[in-house]
Amino acid sequence: MERIFLPRLTLLFLFWFVGTATFAQQGYFVFKKTGSPALNTSTLLERGSQLLESDTLYLGQKDYVLLVNELGELFEITKPNTYAFSAIADYRRRLEADSFTEKYFTYVWKQFINRIKKKQESGVVYREERNIKLIAPRDSVKMFAPELKFVWQNNSDTEALFFFLKDVKTGHLTKIGLTGEQIILGLDNQLLKTGQTYQWSASTESFPNLNELKFHRLTLLSKGEFEALEKEVDALIRAFTLLGFSEAEIQEAICQDYKFCRE
Amino acid sequence: MSKKRKHRKLLLRDGLFSTLLSLLVCYLFSLLFFNTSFFDPLSKALQDFSFLDVYYAERLNEQELTDTKVILVNVEHKTRQELANALDKVIESRAKAIGFDVILREFEKTAADTLLAKLLKEDRVIATYIIGDDGEEIKSHTFFGENLTSGFANFSFDSSSSVIREFSGRYESKQDIKESLPVVLARQYLSPKEWSAREIDEKIAKPRVINYQGGLDHYLHLTIDDILYLENTDLLNDKIILFGYLGSPSGNSFDIEDKHFTPLNTTTAGKSIPDMYGATIHANIISMLISDRFMYKVPRLLELTLLFLFSFVASVYFIWLDRRLNISYRTVRKTVLFVFSILLVWITLLLFKRGIVFKSATIIAVAVFSAGFVKYYKHLVRYINTKRKFKSYLN
């Protein structure tokens, strides 16, 4: 008896182990997401991305991710935090209890007392910018910095987009495909050189009409130009400081009016 | 024969006469109603209405796990090159079956077309076409292949209702028997052994009621960009991938291209906008086929028998009640009919939940009409009694 039982038990254990290992290997897939949840700090999660046992999930402010496993169970994570693979199982979305009769008679009751009232949709046409809004650096600014942070706001539904940087003097256009809402470029004397003027933009299209695409103009100051401008605005800064304005307010005012921005 | 027994016999006879007369009048009224142009909008509205829609519209169905076997890919308004790149990537994965619910009518003589033509000929790719009213096939340009593995995209060939409740898995043309896109995809997904063991060929021989599992959110749906940027295609392994239009952007409720009315529409009667994209309906049909969760219709004969029985019971009961109650008769009649209707709809929906399609709307309408007809039957008996003696329970 024991002789028969033991091999069977071993086989059962093996089947269980292989089964569990297979499901664990499959991991989770991103079913839905908002914001920029990341995997292992560097990889931005996209719909369909896979999370494996070795992965860690990072959620920032306003990030949301809905994961699905091979069985079709959903896991909803809303709070900003770092989540190890093993912790995700705790966020299983509970299925509604099956309460058919209760739901049916509630529906009948609502119909009976005429509680189901429909709101009339307002007949107005709603328009909003569903494109990319360039944020920083602002248009026509002069800057002096070792690296530049280009920031835009993506109001479109496309995540993947293209960053364009045009050298005004040579007319050379650089295109970089990316996701997210910013890119940092260093002054490497190749792509960005001091003393040069550039135009930059971002688009969801790979080949946008460059005549219609809105560009921000940017002049990179050389050290000499920067120091000369510094001297020019120095008196202004001192005057504003005496008037009680903070440094940040003064920098903002100079950047807006004189188009001379520090960052 | 005792007096009581005699009375009972008369009651049953009156019930039978009243039922037969009410059914005849009801039939005549229905002819008048459905054939008079004045009632046309009303009859059309009724054709589109079903009590069973309440099941989905009010979300009385059990919440289900997400179906991970079918993945939808939204083609949006992407270029043919982008479509070809995405299709190529999916073919390279270990997807089990790939449906391409897009008709490429024009040949644009581009490299993208050449690539698409090559990809559409791949074994696992199922193309699509539409069968027109006169049986002609509307398909992609011949450049993309004459004899591609394909399935028709039509849901049903019954044009009486604009709500997609049923699907036809087969279409018999003069030359051959054609299969729908979901059927071809499900056939590719299941092994021949599973297919025959589940007797799917027999089940789809006639149009079947669709067992909807959910809307777009019931399925993982990706955009062409998502596919192109997917680093790891493990997600697609052993799945059915269906390329189709799911709005621009995905799930846009105001975009009605390739969108249809389904029982899941929250507006069950009256004006509304279509609620489900064609590709999602196909996905629901595929889910039903591969999980063998078919709906079974109650035979018409049984429905007619029940219709007669309920009308008969209603007639007998209200004739009996008419003699017992005087002042409260109308109140009791209305209450009983109200409770009867609610309970029968409840039973209907409960059966629907168990996969049985029992159309009780006509039964309820006719039974209520028969109950109301008792009043006219009573007048008829009185009138006959003025001419000749007529034995009745109502005398």
Interface residues (C-beta under 8 A of the other chain):
Chain A: Q26 F29 F31 E46 R47 G48 S49 Q50 V68 N69 E70 L71 G72 E73 L74 L95 E96 D98 F100 T101 K103 Y104 F105 Y107 V108 D157 T158 E159 A160 T179
Chain B: V54 E58 R59 L60 E62 Q63 E64 L65 T66 D67 T68 L220 L222 T223 D225 D226 I227 L228 Y229 L230 E231 N232 D234 L235 P249 S250 I342 W346 L349 L350 K353
